[in-house]
């Protein structure tokens, strides 16, 4: 395999940026129309699903429509984190009020995404969106997907129980913000809370999420809704989260040994793929199938990713690291991911890299309490501090 150093010598991030330099401006109209239409479809289908007879054709169809639509709505949290400064502040606020709070996913719970783009933290134990799945045993993939069954219960517990307790205890508050306030797959991730964090705004969103969480069992207790609404909501959450975990599983190669990666290293560890537009937009909304491109140029708005991808394919030298990150379709990608996972699970050398990743994570956790700043991480978008 070609070394990362050799790839860096033949590939320039600045060159890629220059090719798409006119595509960095977000179009608010596209964001608003996409979000509001997806939200309307998602909530309408969810309403039908929650009131239709169990296991009826109507309920099953509404369940699937609601799951995919709400998955798309939730994916906008990824765009919000990358908005610069006060850009589209109204959209950020509206998304939280109409989607983030009702779905128990306020946007500041995605602050950890900053570390996922940091050259210092990507692919390490301080990357909440990373595990060495590409080098570990197959059971690690099973454990990864089992998280989907636990997360809805964990989020209810976080807001209904931990939030009010944290408001009464500074120690619990610190623990909750560091260890229980991030949407991650690396469950030992520890959030570094920036000094500029808007804790008052965070607390307000948490309080709203707490009320939303308690509305679910209280509605049943007061006779406003039937008891089966609780398992129905749980199953809808499992579907929505499950779709996101499928997306995450093929976003990267997950072959890090726990050491920091350069931007080109991140590109080589990430994946783009083409495919049938309807299918790929259902499972990879907002053009998230161009995830290697997103890691190369993370501030590109989603509606320009396809155009940017085509330009880079046409204008970068053939055989560049960018071309090597491309798969012709979802199924070819899945076959490759599966075959690689099977081979890695049988290869002691590959397994050793996974062991090194976990060992380095433990070392990072031991250092977590020491004084640190975020100056060595990717610049923190003001939107994460201020939003929405």
C-alpha positions in Angstrom: 0.0 0.0 0.0 1.3 3.5 -0.9 2.5 5.3 2.2 0.7 8.4 3.5 3.9 10.4 3.1 4.0 9.6 -0.6 0.3 10.5 -1.0 0.9 13.8 0.6 3.7 14.6 -1.8 1.4 14.0 -4.8 -1.7 15.6 -3.4 -2.4 19.1 -2.4 -5.4 20.1 -0.3 -4.9 23.7 -1.4 -5.2 22.5 -5.1 -8.5 20.7 -4.3 -9.8 23.8 -2.5 -8.9 26.0 -5.5 -10.8 23.7 -7.9 -14.0 24.2 -6.0 -13.4 27.7 -4.6 -16.7 29.1 -5.8 -18.8 26.4 -4.1 -18.4 27.3 -0.4 -21.4 29.6 -0.2 -24.5 28.0 1.4 -27.9 28.7 -0.2 -30.3 29.4 2.7 -33.4 28.7 0.5 -32.2 25.2 -0.2 -31.7 24.5 3.5 -35.1 25.9 4.5 -37.1 24.1 1.8 -35.3 20.7 2.4 -35.6 20.9 6.1 -39.3 22.0 6.3 -40.4 19.6 3.6 -38.6 16.7 5.3 -39.9 17.7 8.7 -43.5 17.9 7.4 -43.3 14.5 5.8 -41.5 13.0 8.9 -44.0 14.3 11.4 -47.0 13.5 9.3 -45.9 9.9 8.7 -45.0 9.6 12.4 -48.5 10.7 13.4 -50.0 8.1 11.1 -47.6 5.4 12.4 -48.4 6.2 16.1 -52.2 6.0 15.5 -52.5 3.2 13.0 -53.3 -0.4 14.1 -50.3 -2.4 15.1 -48.6 -4.3 12.2 -51.1 -3.0 9.7 -49.9 -2.2 6.2 -50.6 1.5 7.0 -48.5 1.4 10.1 -45.5 -0.4 8.5 -45.5 2.0 5.5 -45.8 5.1 7.8 -43.0 3.7 10.0 -40.6 3.4 7.1 -41.5 6.8 5.7 -41.2 8.5 9.1 -37.9 6.8 9.8 -36.2 7.9 6.6 -37.6 11.4 6.7 -36.6 12.0 10.3 -33.2 10.6 9.6 -32.8 13.3 7.0 -34.1 15.9 9.3 -31.6 14.8 12.0 -28.7 14.9 9.6 -29.0 18.7 9.4 -27.2 18.7 12.8 -24.1 17.9 10.9 -24.5 21.0 8.7 -25.2 23.2 11.7 -21.9 22.3 13.4 -20.0 23.5 10.3 -21.9 26.8 9.8 -19.5 29.7 10.5 -20.3 32.3 13.1 -23.7 33.8 13.0 -24.4 32.4 9.5 -28.0 31.1 9.2 -28.7 31.7 12.9 -32.4 31.6 12.3 -32.1 28.2 10.7 -30.1 26.9 13.7 -32.7 28.1 16.2 -35.6 26.8 14.1 -33.9 23.4 13.7 -33.5 23.1 17.5 -37.0 24.2 18.3 -38.7 22.1 15.6 -36.5 19.0 15.5 -33.6 19.0 18.0 -35.6 19.4 21.1 -38.6 17.2 20.1 -36.2 14.4 19.0 -34.0 14.8 22.1 -30.9 15.8 20.0 -30.0 19.4 20.7 -27.3 20.6 18.4 -24.7 21.3 21.1 -24.7 17.5 21.7 -22.7 17.3 18.5 -19.9 19.5 19.6 -17.7 16.4 19.6 -17.7 16.5 15.8 -15.0 19.1 16.1 -12.6 16.5 17.3 -13.6 14.2 14.4 -12.1 16.8 12.0 -9.0 17.6 14.1 -5.7 16.4 12.6 -4.6 15.8 16.2 -7.7 13.8 17.3 -9.2 12.2 14.2 -9.0 8.4 14.5 -7.7 8.5 18.0 -9.4 7.8 21.4 -10.3 11.5 21.5 -12.5 11.1 18.4 -16.0 10.3 19.5 -17.0 9.1 16.0 -14.3 6.5 15.6 -13.6 2.9 16.6 -11.0 0.6 15.0 -13.7 -1.5 13.4 -11.6 -2.1 10.3 -8.9 -3.9 12.2 -10.8 -5.6 15.0 -12.7 -8.8 15.4 -16.2 -9.1 13.8 -17.8 -9.1 17.2 -16.8 -5.4 17.4 -19.1 -4.7 14.5 -21.9 -6.5 16.3 -21.3 -4.4 19.5 -21.3 -1.3 17.3 -24.8 -2.0 16.0 -26.1 -3.1 19.4 -25.6 0.5 20.5 -28.7 1.4 18.5 -30.9 -0.6 20.9 -29.6 1.2 24.0 -29.3 4.7 22.8 -33.0 5.7 22.9 -33.1 4.6 26.5 -29.8 6.4 27.3 -31.1 9.6 25.8 -34.3 9.5 27.8 -32.3 8.8 31.0 -29.9 11.7 30.1 -32.7 14.3 29.8 -35.4 13.0 32.1 -33.1 12.1 35.1 -29.6 13.3 34.7 -30.5 16.8 33.5 -32.5 17.9 36.6 -29.9 16.3 39.0 -27.1 18.1 37.2 -28.8 21.5 37.7 -28.6 20.8 41.5 -25.0 19.5 41.6 -21.9 21.2 40.0 -20.0 17.9 40.1 -22.8 16.0 38.4 -23.1 18.9 35.9 -19.4 18.6 34.9 -19.6 14.8 34.7 -22.7 15.0 32.5 -21.3 17.6 30.1 -18.0 15.7 29.7 -19.2 12.1 29.6 -22.9 12.1 28.7 -23.5 15.0 26.3 -22.2 13.8 23.0 -23.6 11.7 20.2 -20.7 9.2 19.8 -19.9 5.6 18.9 -16.7 5.7 21.0 -18.5 5.5 24.4 -15.4 6.4 26.4 -15.1 9.7 24.6 -14.6 12.7 27.0 -15.8 16.1 25.9 -13.5 19.0 26.3 -15.8 21.9 27.3 -14.5 25.2 25.8 -14.3 28.2 28.0 -16.4 30.1 25.6 -19.3 27.6 25.7 -22.7 29.2 26.2 -23.7 27.1 29.2 -26.8 29.2 29.8 -28.1 28.4 26.3 -27.2 24.8 26.7 -29.0 24.6 30.0 -32.1 26.2 28.4 -32.1 23.6 25.6 -31.6 20.8 28.1 -34.5 22.0 30.2 -36.7 21.9 27.2 -35.5 18.4 26.3 -36.2 17.4 29.9 -39.8 18.5 29.6 -40.1 16.8 26.3 -38.8 13.5 27.7 -41.2 13.6 30.7 -44.2 14.4 28.4 -43.9 10.8 27.1 -44.6 8.8 30.3 -46.8 11.6 31.8 -49.0 11.5 28.7 -49.6 7.8 29.3 -50.2 8.3 33.0 -52.7 11.1 32.4 -54.6 9.1 29.8 -53.7 11.5 27.0 -52.0 8.7 25.0 -52.1 4.9 25.3 -49.3 2.8 26.8 -48.2 1.4 23.5 -47.1 4.9 22.4 -43.9 4.3 24.4 -42.7 1.1 22.6 -43.8 2.7 19.3 -41.6 5.8 19.9 -38.8 3.5 20.9 -39.0 1.5 17.7 -39.1 4.7 15.6 -36.0 5.9 17.4 -34.3 2.6 16.7 -35.0 2.8 13.0 -33.8 6.4 12.7 -30.6 5.7 14.7 -30.1 2.4 12.9 -30.1 4.2 9.5 -27.4 6.6 10.9 -25.3 3.7 12.1 -25.5 2.1 8.6 -24.2 5.4 7.2 -21.5 5.6 9.9 -20.3 2.0 9.2 -19.3 2.8 5.7 -18.2 6.4 6.1 -14.6 5.4 7.0 -12.3 2.5 6.7 -11.7 2.6 10.5 -8.1 1.4 10.1 -6.3 3.8 12.5 -4.0 2.5 15.2 -4.8 5.4 17.4 -2.2 7.9 16.2 -3.1 11.3 14.7 -3.6 11.5 11.0 -2.9 14.3 8.5 -5.7 15.7 6.3 -4.5 13.4 3.5 -4.5 10.5 6.0 -8.1 11.3 6.9 -9.0 11.4 3.2 -7.4 7.9 2.7 -9.3 6.5 5.7 -12.6 7.9 4.4 -15.0 6.9 1.6 -16.9 8.4 -1.3 -19.3 6.4 -3.5 -21.6 6.9 -6.4 -24.9 5.1 -6.9 -28.6 5.3 -7.6 -29.7 8.8 -6.5 -32.9 7.8 -4.8 -31.4 4.9 -2.8 -28.3 6.8 -1.8 -30.2 9.9 -0.7 -32.4 7.7 1.5 -29.5 6.0 3.2 -27.0 8.8 2.9 -29.1 12.1 3.0 -27.6 15.5 2.3 -25.0 13.8 0.0 -23.2 12.2 3.0 -22.1 9.5 0.5 -19.3 12.0 -0.3 -17.8 11.6 3.2 -14.2 11.6 2.1 -14.8 14.9 0.3 -16.4 16.3 3.4 -13.3 15.5 5.4 -11.1 17.0 2.8 -13.2 20.3 2.7 -15.5 20.2 5.7 -17.1 23.7 5.1 -18.6 22.8 1.7 -22.4 23.1 2.0 -24.1 19.8 1.3 -26.0 21.0 -1.8 -22.7 21.6 -3.6 -21.0 18.3 -2.6 -22.0 16.4 -5.8 -20.8 19.2 -8.1 -17.6 19.6 -6.1 -17.0 15.8 -6.3 -17.4 15.7 -10.0 -15.0 18.6 -10.5 -12.3 16.9 -8.3 -12.7 13.6 -10.2 -12.3 15.4 -13.5 -9.5 17.8 -12.6 -7.3 16.0 -10.1 -4.6 13.7 -11.5 -5.8 10.2 -12.1 -4.8 7.8 -9.3 -4.7 10.6 -6.7 -5.7 9.8 -3.1 -9.1 11.4 -3.9 -9.7 9.0 -6.8 -8.7 6.1 -4.5 -11.4 7.0 -2.0 -14.1 6.4 -4.6 -16.3 3.3 -4.9 -18.7 2.8 -7.8 -21.7 2.0 -5.6 -23.1 1.1 -2.2 -23.2 -2.6 -2.7 -19.6 -2.8 -3.9 -18.6 -0.8 -0.9 -20.5 -3.1 1.4 -18.8 -6.2 -0.1 -15.4 -4.6 0.3 -16.1 -3.5 3.9 -17.3 -7.0 4.8 -14.5 -8.9 3.1 -11.9 -6.6 4.7 -13.5 -7.0 8.2 -13.5 -10.8 7.8 -9.8 -10.8 6.7 -8.8 -8.4 9.4 -10.5 -10.5 12.1 -8.2 -13.4 11.0 -5.0 -11.4 10.7 -3.0 -11.0 13.9 -1.2 -8.0 12.5 -4.4 -6.2 11.8 -5.8 -7.2 15.2 -2.7 -5.8 16.8 -3.5 -2.4 15.3 -6.9 -2.5 16.9 -5.3 -3.4 20.3 -2.9 -0.5 19.9 -5.9 1.8 19.3 -7.5 0.8 22.5 -4.3 1.0 24.5 -3.7 4.6 23.2 -7.3 5.5 24.1 -6.7 4.4 27.7 -3.5 6.4 27.8 -5.5 9.5 26.6 -8.2 8.9 29.2 -5.6 8.9 32.0 -4.4 12.3 30.7 -7.8 13.8 30.4 -7.8 15.5 33.8 -4.6 17.4 33.1 -4.8 21.1 32.0 -5.5 21.3 28.2 -6.7 23.8 25.7 -8.4 23.4 22.4 -5.8 25.4 20.5 -4.3 22.1 19.2 -7.6 20.9 17.8 -9.6 22.0 14.8 -10.9 25.6 15.1 -14.1 25.6 17.0 -17.0 26.9 14.8 -18.6 29.9 16.5 -22.0 28.3 15.6 -21.3 25.5 18.1 -20.6 28.0 20.8 -23.6 30.2 20.1 -26.4 28.2 18.7 -28.6 26.8 18.2 
